[in-house]
Amino acid sequence: MLAFEGRVVRLTASETSVLHVLLLRAETIVPQRELIAALWPDTDPAVCKNRLYAHVFTLRRKLASACADVAIHGSRSGYRLAFKAA
């Protein structure tokens, strides 16, 4: 569970793990392979790309509904957690 300015956002364990990794490397692109290794260390990365995409998609929607100042940007190589300047 996450709280932004009084708004509560419920996250799954996988969404929490994705957010954790992105927060540790905020404002930098985290390669997909690193996120996959953090979430599913014993699984073939090729199998997990769609799972990762689904978790990021849902996490983006949940964060956007709670806080307009945080966004997850995607690129071919990975994802970046960005914060808007106040």
C-alpha positions in Angstrom: 0.0 0.0 0.0 1.2 3.5 -0.9 -0.1 6.9 0.2 0.1 10.1 -1.8 -1.3 13.3 -0.3 -4.0 11.3 1.5 -4.8 9.1 -1.4 -4.2 5.4 -0.8 -3.0 3.2 -3.6 -3.1 -0.6 -3.2 -0.3 -2.4 -5.0 0.3 -6.1 -5.6 3.6 -7.6 -4.4 4.9 -7.6 -8.0 4.0 -3.9 -8.5 5.6 -3.1 -5.2 8.8 -4.8 -6.3 8.8 -3.0 -9.7 8.3 0.3 -7.9 11.1 -0.5 -5.4 13.6 -1.2 -8.1 12.6 2.0 -10.0 12.8 4.1 -6.9 16.3 2.9 -6.2 17.3 4.1 -9.6 14.9 7.0 -10.0 15.4 9.3 -13.0 17.6 6.7 -14.8 16.5 3.9 -17.2 16.4 0.5 -15.5 16.9 -2.2 -18.2 14.1 -4.6 -18.5 16.5 -7.5 -17.9 17.3 -6.0 -14.4 13.7 -5.7 -13.5 12.9 -9.2 -14.6 15.9 -10.5 -12.7 14.7 -8.7 -9.6 11.2 -10.0 -9.8 11.7 -13.5 -11.3 15.3 -14.5 -10.8 14.9 -18.2 -11.7 12.7 -17.7 -14.8 13.8 -17.3 -18.5 13.7 -13.5 -19.2 12.0 -14.0 -22.5 9.0 -15.6 -20.8 8.7 -12.7 -18.3 8.6 -9.7 -20.7 4.8 -9.7 -21.0 4.4 -10.1 -17.3 6.7 -7.1 -16.7 4.8 -5.1 -19.2 1.5 -5.9 -17.5 2.8 -4.9 -14.1 4.2 -1.6 -15.3 1.0 -0.8 -17.2 -1.1 -1.3 -14.1 1.4 0.5 -11.9 1.4 3.5 -14.2 -2.3 3.7 -14.0 -2.4 3.5 -10.2 0.4 6.1 -9.8 -1.3 8.5 -12.2 -4.6 8.2 -10.3 -2.9 9.1 -7.1 -0.1 11.6 -8.0 0.4 13.6 -11.2 4.0 14.3 -10.2 5.2 10.8 -10.7 5.4 8.9 -14.0 7.0 5.7 -15.4 8.4 6.3 -18.8 9.3 3.4 -21.1 11.9 3.0 -23.8 13.1 0.0 -25.9 15.7 -0.7 -23.2 13.8 -0.3 -20.0 11.8 1.9 -17.7 12.4 5.2 -15.8 10.6 6.6 -12.8 10.4 10.4 -13.2 9.3 13.1 -10.9 8.0 16.5 -12.1 9.7 19.5 -10.6 7.7 21.5 -8.2 
